[in-house]
Amino acid sequence: MIAAKNLTPEVRDKVQAMLTPHESLAALSVWADDVREERPETGPWHYIDIPLAASTIDMEHECPAGNCVVAKIAEFESVLKNKSADPALRREALEFVVHFVGDLHQPLHCADNNDQGGNKVQVTFFGQPSSLHAVWDGGIIRREKQFGAQLAATLESHITPEQRVAWARGSVEHWALESHALAVRVAYGKLPAGAAANLVDDYVNATLPVVEEQIEKAGIRLAHLLNEALGN
């Protein structure tokens, strides 16, 4: 929803031409998860396992054969740029790019502590058993009092013109390392000590602003990628 608001009029029309009349970018955003079971080869495309102690990306080691979120965003962006590509392939590329830019901004999709990106870290979240990864996938943002379009509009309204310019800078690799740093400093760094950490208000208060800003950045950066790929 945030990305759609930040497309150029020309690109907005081109995107809409790739959709059915009542579809939206937001509606497309879950497709890549929906097909994971029938297309298991796409599973590794949703993340990149940058070791927690690393400060750079070793693509050969962490993205074997180009099977990671960083490489796939670039690959599908190239398909979108190719005006002569099969329309069905361009639409699929759009569906993947929309989802993967979101995944890239979830810090635990860009970090690993020998725990499958926090999937093996068992926590209690407001009394319910969960994994750290699941808490970051949706648990934290669900503590917000707004949802869907209302939340998207609120977050979009908070983005300053300076942030729109600054956040569009940098490469996909740079954005992944930014997410990785947040995983180190916040997702893992704010965990209370002890096994099966009990996460309540203190953890949400420390992490919700980060989650919200990552959603804002993802929207601006997705719009930037689509404006670049489909413009002119």
MODELLER restraints for C-alpha pairs under 7 A, 6 or more apart:
rsr = mdl.restraints
at = mdl.atoms
rsr.add(forms.Gaussian(group=physical.xy_distance, feature=features.Distance(at['CA:1:A'], at['CA:25:A']), mean=6.86, stdev=0.5))
rsr.add(forms.Gaussian(group=physical.xy_distance, feature=features.Distance(at['CA:1:A'], at['CA:26:A']), mean=5.68, stdev=0.5))
rsr.add(forms.Gaussian(group=physical.xy_distance, feature=features.Distance(at['CA:1:A'], at['CA:152:A']), mean=6.28, stdev=0.5))
rsr.add(forms.Gaussian(group=physical.xy_distance, feature=features.Distance(at['CA:2:A'], at['CA:152:A']), mean=6.15, stdev=0.5))
rsr.add(forms.Gaussian(group=physical.xy_distance, feature=features.Distance(at['CA:2:A'], at['CA:156:A']), mean=5.93, stdev=0.5))
rsr.add(forms.Gaussian(group=physical.xy_distance, feature=features.Distance(at['CA:2:A'], at['CA:219:A']), mean=4.84, stdev=0.5))
rsr.add(forms.Gaussian(group=physical.xy_distance, feature=features.Distance(at['CA:2:A'], at['CA:220:A']), mean=6.91, stdev=0.5))
rsr.add(forms.Gaussian(group=physical.xy_distance, feature=features.Distance(at['CA:3:A'], at['CA:219:A']), mean=4.22, stdev=0.5))
rsr.add(forms.Gaussian(group=physical.xy_distance, feature=features.Distance(at['CA:3:A'], at['CA:220:A']), mean=5.63, stdev=0.5))
rsr.add(forms.Gaussian(group=physical.xy_distance, feature=features.Distance(at['CA:3:A'], at['CA:222:A']), mean=5.82, stdev=0.5))
rsr.add(forms.Gaussian(group=physical.xy_distance, feature=features.Distance(at['CA:3:A'], at['CA:223:A']), mean=4.64, stdev=0.5))
rsr.add(forms.Gaussian(group=physical.xy_distance, feature=features.Distance(at['CA:4:A'], at['CA:25:A']), mean=6.77, stdev=0.5))
rsr.add(forms.Gaussian(group=physical.xy_distance, feature=features.Distance(at['CA:4:A'], at['CA:223:A']), mean=6.79, stdev=0.5))
rsr.add(forms.Gaussian(group=physical.xy_distance, feature=features.Distance(at['CA:6:A'], at['CA:220:A']), mean=6.71, stdev=0.5))
rsr.add(forms.Gaussian(group=physical.xy_distance, feature=features.Distance(at['CA:6:A'], at['CA:223:A']), mean=5.69, stdev=0.5))
rsr.add(forms.Gaussian(group=physical.xy_distance, feature=features.Distance(at['CA:7:A'], at['CA:223:A']), mean=5.35, stdev=0.5))
rsr.add(forms.Gaussian(group=physical.xy_distance, feature=features.Distance(at['CA:7:A'], at['CA:227:A']), mean=6.18, stdev=0.5))
rsr.add(forms.Gaussian(group=physical.xy_distance, feature=features.Distance(at['CA:8:A'], at['CA:227:A']), mean=6.57, stdev=0.5))
rsr.add(forms.Gaussian(group=physical.xy_distance, feature=features.Distance(at['CA:10:A'], at['CA:231:A']), mean=6.98, stdev=0.5))
rsr.add(forms.Gaussian(group=physical.xy_distance, feature=features.Distance(at['CA:11:A'], at['CA:227:A']), mean=5.97, stdev=0.5))
rsr.add(forms.Gaussian(group=physical.xy_distance, feature=features.Distance(at['CA:11:A'], at['CA:230:A']), mean=5.95, stdev=0.5))
rsr.add(forms.Gaussian(group=physical.xy_distance, feature=features.Distance(at['CA:11:A'], at['CA:231:A']), mean=5.86, stdev=0.5))
rsr.add(forms.Gaussian(group=physical.xy_distance, feature=features.Distance(at['CA:18:A'], at['CA:91:A']), mean=6.08, stdev=0.5))
rsr.add(forms.Gaussian(group=physical.xy_distance, feature=features.Distance(at['CA:28:A'], at['CA:95:A']), mean=5.74, stdev=0.5))
rsr.add(forms.Gaussian(group=physical.xy_distance, feature=features.Distance(at['CA:29:A'], at['CA:95:A']), mean=6.45, stdev=0.5))
rsr.add(forms.Gaussian(group=physical.xy_distance, feature=features.Distance(at['CA:29:A'], at['CA:98:A']), mean=5.58, stdev=0.5))
rsr.add(forms.Gaussian(group=physical.xy_distance, feature=features.Distance(at['CA:29:A'], at['CA:99:A']), mean=4.93, stdev=0.5))
rsr.add(forms.Gaussian(group=physical.xy_distance, feature=features.Distance(at['CA:30:A'], at['CA:99:A']), mean=6.58, stdev=0.5))
rsr.add(forms.Gaussian(group=physical.xy_distance, feature=features.Distance(at['CA:31:A'], at['CA:95:A']), mean=6.59, stdev=0.5))
rsr.add(forms.Gaussian(group=physical.xy_distance, feature=features.Distance(at['CA:32:A'], at['CA:95:A']), mean=6.75, stdev=0.5))
rsr.add(forms.Gaussian(group=physical.xy_distance, feature=features.Distance(at['CA:32:A'], at['CA:96:A']), mean=5.90, stdev=0.5))
rsr.add(forms.Gaussian(group=physical.xy_distance, feature=features.Distance(at['CA:32:A'], at['CA:99:A']), mean=6.36, stdev=0.5))
rsr.add(forms.Gaussian(group=physical.xy_distance, feature=features.Distance(at['CA:36:A'], at['CA:42:A']), mean=6.18, stdev=0.5))
rsr.add(forms.Gaussian(group=physical.xy_distance, feature=features.Distance(at['CA:36:A'], at['CA:43:A']), mean=6.05, stdev=0.5))
rsr.add(forms.Gaussian(group=physical.xy_distance, feature=features.Distance(at['CA:44:A'], at['CA:67:A']), mean=5.88, stdev=0.5))
rsr.add(forms.Gaussian(group=physical.xy_distance, feature=features.Distance(at['CA:44:A'], at['CA:68:A']), mean=5.56, stdev=0.5))
rsr.add(forms.Gaussian(group=physical.xy_distance, feature=features.Distance(at['CA:45:A'], at['CA:67:A']), mean=5.39, stdev=0.5))
rsr.add(forms.Gaussian(group=physical.xy_distance, feature=features.Distance(at['CA:45:A'], at['CA:68:A']), mean=4.25, stdev=0.5))
rsr.add(forms.Gaussian(group=physical.xy_distance, feature=features.Distance(at['CA:45:A'], at['CA:69:A']), mean=4.69, stdev=0.5))
rsr.add(forms.Gaussian(group=physical.xy_distance, feature=features.Distance(at['CA:45:A'], at['CA:72:A']), mean=6.35, stdev=0.5))
rsr.add(forms.Gaussian(group=physical.xy_distance, feature=features.Distance(at['CA:46:A'], at['CA:68:A']), mean=6.39, stdev=0.5))
rsr.add(forms.Gaussian(group=physical.xy_distance, feature=features.Distance(at['CA:46:A'], at['CA:69:A']), mean=5.00, stdev=0.5))
rsr.add(forms.Gaussian(group=physical.xy_distance, feature=features.Distance(at['CA:46:A'], at['CA:100:A']), mean=6.09, stdev=0.5))
rsr.add(forms.Gaussian(group=physical.xy_distance, feature=features.Distance(at['CA:46:A'], at['CA:103:A']), mean=6.26, stdev=0.5))
rsr.add(forms.Gaussian(group=physical.xy_distance, feature=features.Distance(at['CA:47:A'], at['CA:68:A']), mean=5.59, stdev=0.5))
rsr.add(forms.Gaussian(group=physical.xy_distance, feature=features.Distance(at['CA:47:A'], at['CA:69:A']), mean=4.88, stdev=0.5))
rsr.add(forms.Gaussian(group=physical.xy_distance, feature=features.Distance(at['CA:47:A'], at['CA:103:A']), mean=6.93, stdev=0.5))
rsr.add(forms.Gaussian(group=physical.xy_distance, feature=features.Distance(at['CA:47:A'], at['CA:104:A']), mean=6.84, stdev=0.5))
rsr.add(forms.Gaussian(group=physical.xy_distance, feature=features.Distance(at['CA:47:A'], at['CA:109:A']), mean=4.57, stdev=0.5))
rsr.add(forms.Gaussian(group=physical.xy_distance, feature=features.Distance(at['CA:47:A'], at['CA:110:A']), mean=5.92, stdev=0.5))
rsr.add(forms.Gaussian(group=physical.xy_distance, feature=features.Distance(at['CA:48:A'], at['CA:62:A']), mean=6.36, stdev=0.5))
rsr.add(forms.Gaussian(group=physical.xy_distance, feature=features.Distance(at['CA:48:A'], at['CA:63:A']), mean=6.67, stdev=0.5))
rsr.add(forms.Gaussian(group=physical.xy_distance, feature=features.Distance(at['CA:48:A'], at['CA:68:A']), mean=5.24, stdev=0.5))
rsr.add(forms.Gaussian(group=physical.xy_distance, feature=features.Distance(at['CA:48:A'], at['CA:69:A']), mean=5.91, stdev=0.5))
rsr.add(forms.Gaussian(group=physical.xy_distance, feature=features.Distance(at['CA:48:A'], at['CA:109:A']), mean=6.16, stdev=0.5))
rsr.add(forms.Gaussian(group=physical.xy_distance, feature=features.Distance(at['CA:48:A'], at['CA:110:A']), mean=4.99, stdev=0.5))
rsr.add(forms.Gaussian(group=physical.xy_distance, feature=features.Distance(at['CA:48:A'], at['CA:111:A']), mean=6.93, stdev=0.5))
rsr.add(forms.Gaussian(group=physical.xy_distance, feature=features.Distance(at['CA:49:A'], at['CA:62:A']), mean=5.86, stdev=0.5))
rsr.add(forms.Gaussian(group=physical.xy_distance, feature=features.Distance(at['CA:49:A'], at['CA:110:A']), mean=5.66, stdev=0.5))
rsr.add(forms.Gaussian(group=physical.xy_distance, feature=features.Distance(at['CA:49:A'], at['CA:111:A']), mean=5.13, stdev=0.5))
rsr.add(forms.Gaussian(group=physical.xy_distance, feature=features.Distance(at['CA:49:A'], at['CA:112:A']), mean=5.12, stdev=0.5))
rsr.add(forms.Gaussian(group=physical.xy_distance, feature=features.Distance(at['CA:50:A'], at['CA:57:A']), mean=6.49, stdev=0.5))
rsr.add(forms.Gaussian(group=physical.xy_distance, feature=features.Distance(at['CA:50:A'], at['CA:62:A']), mean=6.41, stdev=0.5))
rsr.add(forms.Gaussian(group=physical.xy_distance, feature=features.Distance(at['CA:50:A'], at['CA:110:A']), mean=5.82, stdev=0.5))
rsr.add(forms.Gaussian(group=physical.xy_distance, feature=features.Distance(at['CA:50:A'], at['CA:111:A']), mean=4.70, stdev=0.5))
rsr.add(forms.Gaussian(group=physical.xy_distance, feature=features.Distance(at['CA:50:A'], at['CA:112:A']), mean=5.79, stdev=0.5))
rsr.add(forms.Gaussian(group=physical.xy_distance, feature=features.Distance(at['CA:51:A'], at['CA:111:A']), mean=5.81, stdev=0.5))
rsr.add(forms.Gaussian(group=physical.xy_distance, feature=features.Distance(at['CA:51:A'], at['CA:112:A']), mean=5.00, stdev=0.5))
rsr.add(forms.Gaussian(group=physical.xy_distance, feature=features.Distance(at['CA:51:A'], at['CA:113:A']), mean=6.01, stdev=0.5))
rsr.add(forms.Gaussian(group=physical.xy_distance, feature=features.Distance(at['CA:52:A'], at['CA:111:A']), mean=5.79, stdev=0.5))
rsr.add(forms.Gaussian(group=physical.xy_distance, feature=features.Distance(at['CA:52:A'], at['CA:112:A']), mean=5.65, stdev=0.5))
rsr.add(forms.Gaussian(group=physical.xy_distance, feature=features.Distance(at['CA:52:A'], at['CA:113:A']), mean=5.48, stdev=0.5))
rsr.add(forms.Gaussian(group=physical.xy_distance, feature=features.Distance(at['CA:52:A'], at['CA:184:A']), mean=6.41, stdev=0.5))
rsr.add(forms.Gaussian(group=physical.xy_distance, feature=features.Distance(at['CA:69:A'], at['CA:100:A']), mean=6.26, stdev=0.5))
rsr.add(forms.Gaussian(group=physical.xy_distance, feature=features.Distance(at['CA:69:A'], at['CA:104:A']), mean=6.79, stdev=0.5))
rsr.add(forms.Gaussian(group=physical.xy_distance, feature=features.Distance(at['CA:70:A'], at['CA:172:A']), mean=6.24, stdev=0.5))
rsr.add(forms.Gaussian(group=physical.xy_distance, feature=features.Distance(at['CA:70:A'], at['CA:173:A']), mean=6.40, stdev=0.5))
rsr.add(forms.Gaussian(group=physical.xy_distance, feature=features.Distance(at['CA:73:A'], at['CA:97:A']), mean=5.65, stdev=0.5))
rsr.add(forms.Gaussian(group=physical.xy_distance, feature=features.Distance(at['CA:73:A'], at['CA:100:A']), mean=6.56, stdev=0.5))
rsr.add(forms.Gaussian(group=physical.xy_distance, feature=features.Distance(at['CA:76:A'], at['CA:93:A']), mean=4.85, stdev=0.5))
rsr.add(forms.Gaussian(group=physical.xy_distance, feature=features.Distance(at['CA:76:A'], at['CA:97:A']), mean=6.40, stdev=0.5))
rsr.add(forms.Gaussian(group=physical.xy_distance, feature=features.Distance(at['CA:77:A'], at['CA:229:A']), mean=6.36, stdev=0.5))
rsr.add(forms.Gaussian(group=physical.xy_distance, feature=features.Distance(at['CA:79:A'], at['CA:85:A']), mean=6.72, stdev=0.5))
rsr.add(forms.Gaussian(group=physical.xy_distance, feature=features.Distance(at['CA:79:A'], at['CA:90:A']), mean=5.96, stdev=0.5))
rsr.add(forms.Gaussian(group=physical.xy_distance, feature=features.Distance(at['CA:79:A'], at['CA:93:A']), mean=6.44, stdev=0.5))
rsr.add(forms.Gaussian(group=physical.xy_distance, feature=features.Distance(at['CA:80:A'], at['CA:90:A']), mean=5.41, stdev=0.5))
rsr.add(forms.Gaussian(group=physical.xy_distance, feature=features.Distance(at['CA:80:A'], at['CA:93:A']), mean=6.47, stdev=0.5))
rsr.add(forms.Gaussian(group=physical.xy_distance, feature=features.Distance(at['CA:80:A'], at['CA:94:A']), mean=6.98, stdev=0.5))
rsr.add(forms.Gaussian(group=physical.xy_distance, feature=features.Distance(at['CA:80:A'], at['CA:229:A']), mean=5.93, stdev=0.5))
rsr.add(forms.Gaussian(group=physical.xy_distance, feature=features.Distance(at['CA:80:A'], at['CA:230:A']), mean=6.67, stdev=0.5))
rsr.add(forms.Gaussian(group=physical.xy_distance, feature=features.Distance(at['CA:81:A'], at['CA:229:A']), mean=4.76, stdev=0.5))
rsr.add(forms.Gaussian(group=physical.xy_distance, feature=features.Distance(at['CA:81:A'], at['CA:230:A']), mean=6.01, stdev=0.5))
rsr.add(forms.Gaussian(group=physical.xy_distance, feature=features.Distance(at['CA:98:A'], at['CA:222:A']), mean=6.81, stdev=0.5))
rsr.add(forms.Gaussian(group=physical.xy_distance, feature=features.Distance(at['CA:101:A'], at['CA:218:A']), mean=6.19, stdev=0.5))
rsr.add(forms.Gaussian(group=physical.xy_distance, feature=features.Distance(at['CA:101:A'], at['CA:222:A']), mean=6.24, stdev=0.5))
rsr.add(forms.Gaussian(group=physical.xy_distance, feature=features.Distance(at['CA:102:A'], at['CA:218:A']), mean=5.72, stdev=0.5))
rsr.add(forms.Gaussian(group=physical.xy_distance, feature=features.Distance(at['CA:103:A'], at['CA:109:A']), mean=6.24, stdev=0.5))
rsr.add(forms.Gaussian(group=physical.xy_distance, feature=features.Distance(at['CA:104:A'], at['CA:110:A']), mean=6.62, stdev=0.5))
rsr.add(forms.Gaussian(group=physical.xy_distance, feature=features.Distance(at['CA:104:A'], at['CA:176:A']), mean=6.05, stdev=0.5))
rsr.add(forms.Gaussian(group=physical.xy_distance, feature=features.Distance(at['CA:105:A'], at['CA:179:A']), mean=5.78, stdev=0.5))
rsr.add(forms.Gaussian(group=physical.xy_distance, feature=features.Distance(at['CA:105:A'], at['CA:214:A']), mean=5.69, stdev=0.5))
rsr.add(forms.Gaussian(group=physical.xy_distance, feature=features.Distance(at['CA:105:A'], at['CA:218:A']), mean=6.15, stdev=0.5))
rsr.add(forms.Gaussian(group=physical.xy_distance, feature=features.Distance(at['CA:106:A'], at['CA:137:A']), mean=7.00, stdev=0.5))
rsr.add(forms.Gaussian(group=physical.xy_distance, feature=features.Distance(at['CA:106:A'], at['CA:179:A']), mean=6.71, stdev=0.5))
rsr.add(forms.Gaussian(group=physical.xy_distance, feature=features.Distance(at['CA:107:A'], at['CA:179:A']), mean=4.44, stdev=0.5))
rsr.add(forms.Gaussian(group=physical.xy_distance, feature=features.Distance(at['CA:107:A'], at['CA:180:A']), mean=5.57, stdev=0.5))
rsr.add(forms.Gaussian(group=physical.xy_distance, feature=features.Distance(at['CA:107:A'], at['CA:182:A']), mean=5.99, stdev=0.5))
rsr.add(forms.Gaussian(group=physical.xy_distance, feature=features.Distance(at['CA:107:A'], at['CA:183:A']), mean=4.90, stdev=0.5))
rsr.add(forms.Gaussian(group=physical.xy_distance, feature=features.Distance(at['CA:108:A'], at['CA:117:A']), mean=5.12, stdev=0.5))
rsr.add(forms.Gaussian(group=physical.xy_distance, feature=features.Distance(at['CA:108:A'], at['CA:118:A']), mean=6.51, stdev=0.5))
rsr.add(forms.Gaussian(group=physical.xy_distance, feature=features.Distance(at['CA:108:A'], at['CA:133:A']), mean=6.31, stdev=0.5))
rsr.add(forms.Gaussian(group=physical.xy_distance, feature=features.Distance(at['CA:108:A'], at['CA:183:A']), mean=5.96, stdev=0.5))
rsr.add(forms.Gaussian(group=physical.xy_distance, feature=features.Distance(at['CA:109:A'], at['CA:117:A']), mean=6.24, stdev=0.5))
rsr.add(forms.Gaussian(group=physical.xy_distance, feature=features.Distance(at['CA:110:A'], at['CA:176:A']), mean=6.04, stdev=0.5))
rsr.add(forms.Gaussian(group=physical.xy_distance, feature=features.Distance(at['CA:110:A'], at['CA:179:A']), mean=6.18, stdev=0.5))
rsr.add(forms.Gaussian(group=physical.xy_distance, feature=features.Distance(at['CA:110:A'], at['CA:180:A']), mean=5.16, stdev=0.5))
rsr.add(forms.Gaussian(group=physical.xy_distance, feature=features.Distance(at['CA:111:A'], at['CA:117:A']), mean=5.68, stdev=0.5))
rsr.add(forms.Gaussian(group=physical.xy_distance, feature=features.Distance(at['CA:111:A'], at['CA:180:A']), mean=5.30, stdev=0.5))
rsr.add(forms.Gaussian(group=physical.xy_distance, feature=features.Distance(at['CA:111:A'], at['CA:183:A']), mean=6.45, stdev=0.5))
rsr.add(forms.Gaussian(group=physical.xy_distance, feature=features.Distance(at['CA:112:A'], at['CA:118:A']), mean=6.97, stdev=0.5))
rsr.add(forms.Gaussian(group=physical.xy_distance, feature=features.Distance(at['CA:115:A'], at['CA:121:A']), mean=6.61, stdev=0.5))
rsr.add(forms.Gaussian(group=physical.xy_distance, feature=features.Distance(at['CA:117:A'], at['CA:133:A']), mean=6.54, stdev=0.5))
rsr.add(forms.Gaussian(group=physical.xy_distance, feature=features.Distance(at['CA:118:A'], at['CA:131:A']), mean=6.73, stdev=0.5))
rsr.add(forms.Gaussian(group=physical.xy_distance, feature=features.Distance(at['CA:118:A'], at['CA:132:A']), mean=5.15, stdev=0.5))
rsr.add(forms.Gaussian(group=physical.xy_distance, feature=features.Distance(at['CA:118:A'], at['CA:133:A']), mean=4.73, stdev=0.5))
rsr.add(forms.Gaussian(group=physical.xy_distance, feature=features.Distance(at['CA:119:A'], at['CA:131:A']), mean=5.46, stdev=0.5))
rsr.add(forms.Gaussian(group=physical.xy_distance, feature=features.Distance(at['CA:119:A'], at['CA:132:A']), mean=6.18, stdev=0.5))
rsr.add(forms.Gaussian(group=physical.xy_distance, feature=features.Distance(at['CA:119:A'], at['CA:133:A']), mean=4.99, stdev=0.5))
rsr.add(forms.Gaussian(group=physical.xy_distance, feature=features.Distance(at['CA:120:A'], at['CA:131:A']), mean=6.51, stdev=0.5))
rsr.add(forms.Gaussian(group=physical.xy_distance, feature=features.Distance(at['CA:121:A'], at['CA:131:A']), mean=5.42, stdev=0.5))
rsr.add(forms.Gaussian(group=physical.xy_distance, feature=features.Distance(at['CA:121:A'], at['CA:132:A']), mean=5.53, stdev=0.5))
rsr.add(forms.Gaussian(group=physical.xy_distance, feature=features.Distance(at['CA:122:A'], at['CA:130:A']), mean=5.98, stdev=0.5))
rsr.add(forms.Gaussian(group=physical.xy_distance, feature=features.Distance(at['CA:122:A'], at['CA:131:A']), mean=4.60, stdev=0.5))
rsr.add(forms.Gaussian(group=physical.xy_distance, feature=features.Distance(at['CA:122:A'], at['CA:132:A']), mean=6.38, stdev=0.5))
rsr.add(forms.Gaussian(group=physical.xy_distance, feature=features.Distance(at['CA:122:A'], at['CA:196:A']), mean=5.18, stdev=0.5))
rsr.add(forms.Gaussian(group=physical.xy_distance, feature=features.Distance(at['CA:123:A'], at['CA:129:A']), mean=6.00, stdev=0.5))
rsr.add(forms.Gaussian(group=physical.xy_distance, feature=features.Distance(at['CA:123:A'], at['CA:130:A']), mean=5.39, stdev=0.5))
rsr.add(forms.Gaussian(group=physical.xy_distance, feature=features.Distance(at['CA:123:A'], at['CA:131:A']), mean=5.49, stdev=0.5))
rsr.add(forms.Gaussian(group=physical.xy_distance, feature=features.Distance(at['CA:123:A'], at['CA:132:A']), mean=6.20, stdev=0.5))
rsr.add(forms.Gaussian(group=physical.xy_distance, feature=features.Distance(at['CA:123:A'], at['CA:196:A']), mean=4.38, stdev=0.5))
rsr.add(forms.Gaussian(group=physical.xy_distance, feature=features.Distance(at['CA:123:A'], at['CA:197:A']), mean=4.87, stdev=0.5))
rsr.add(forms.Gaussian(group=physical.xy_distance, feature=features.Distance(at['CA:123:A'], at['CA:198:A']), mean=5.99, stdev=0.5))
rsr.add(forms.Gaussian(group=physical.xy_distance, feature=features.Distance(at['CA:123:A'], at['CA:199:A']), mean=6.98, stdev=0.5))
rsr.add(forms.Gaussian(group=physical.xy_distance, feature=features.Distance(at['CA:124:A'], at['CA:130:A']), mean=5.76, stdev=0.5))
rsr.add(forms.Gaussian(group=physical.xy_distance, feature=features.Distance(at['CA:124:A'], at['CA:196:A']), mean=6.39, stdev=0.5))
rsr.add(forms.Gaussian(group=physical.xy_distance, feature=features.Distance(at['CA:124:A'], at['CA:197:A']), mean=6.10, stdev=0.5))
rsr.add(forms.Gaussian(group=physical.xy_distance, feature=features.Distance(at['CA:124:A'], at['CA:198:A']), mean=4.66, stdev=0.5))
rsr.add(forms.Gaussian(group=physical.xy_distance, feature=features.Distance(at['CA:124:A'], at['CA:199:A']), mean=5.86, stdev=0.5))
rsr.add(forms.Gaussian(group=physical.xy_distance, feature=features.Distance(at['CA:125:A'], at['CA:198:A']), mean=6.14, stdev=0.5))
rsr.add(forms.Gaussian(group=physical.xy_distance, feature=features.Distance(at['CA:125:A'], at['CA:199:A']), mean=4.84, stdev=0.5))
rsr.add(forms.Gaussian(group=physical.xy_distance, feature=features.Distance(at['CA:125:A'], at['CA:200:A']), mean=6.22, stdev=0.5))
rsr.add(forms.Gaussian(group=physical.xy_distance, feature=features.Distance(at['CA:126:A'], at['CA:199:A']), mean=6.25, stdev=0.5))
rsr.add(forms.Gaussian(group=physical.xy_distance, feature=features.Distance(at['CA:126:A'], at['CA:200:A']), mean=5.31, stdev=0.5))
rsr.add(forms.Gaussian(group=physical.xy_distance, feature=features.Distance(at['CA:140:A'], at['CA:204:A']), mean=6.19, stdev=0.5))
rsr.add(forms.Gaussian(group=physical.xy_distance, feature=features.Distance(at['CA:140:A'], at['CA:208:A']), mean=6.14, stdev=0.5))
rsr.add(forms.Gaussian(group=physical.xy_distance, feature=features.Distance(at['CA:141:A'], at['CA:208:A']), mean=6.61, stdev=0.5))
rsr.add(forms.Gaussian(group=physical.xy_distance, feature=features.Distance(at['CA:141:A'], at['CA:211:A']), mean=6.95, stdev=0.5))
rsr.add(forms.Gaussian(group=physical.xy_distance, feature=features.Distance(at['CA:155:A'], at['CA:216:A']), mean=6.40, stdev=0.5))
rsr.add(forms.Gaussian(group=physical.xy_distance, feature=features.Distance(at['CA:156:A'], at['CA:216:A']), mean=6.62, stdev=0.5))
rsr.add(forms.Gaussian(group=physical.xy_distance, feature=features.Distance(at['CA:164:A'], at['CA:220:A']), mean=6.37, stdev=0.5))
rsr.add(forms.Gaussian(group=physical.xy_distance, feature=features.Distance(at['CA:167:A'], at['CA:217:A']), mean=6.22, stdev=0.5))
rsr.add(forms.Gaussian(group=physical.xy_distance, feature=features.Distance(at['CA:167:A'], at['CA:220:A']), mean=6.91, stdev=0.5))
rsr.add(forms.Gaussian(group=physical.xy_distance, feature=features.Distance(at['CA:167:A'], at['CA:221:A']), mean=6.66, stdev=0.5))
rsr.add(forms.Gaussian(group=physical.xy_distance, feature=features.Distance(at['CA:168:A'], at['CA:220:A']), mean=6.58, stdev=0.5))
rsr.add(forms.Gaussian(group=physical.xy_distance, feature=features.Distance(at['CA:168:A'], at['CA:221:A']), mean=5.29, stdev=0.5))
rsr.add(forms.Gaussian(group=physical.xy_distance, feature=features.Distance(at['CA:168:A'], at['CA:224:A']), mean=6.06, stdev=0.5))
rsr.add(forms.Gaussian(group=physical.xy_distance, feature=features.Distance(at['CA:186:A'], at['CA:207:A']), mean=6.68, stdev=0.5))
rsr.add(forms.Gaussian(group=physical.xy_distance, feature=features.Distance(at['CA:190:A'], at['CA:203:A']), mean=6.63, stdev=0.5))
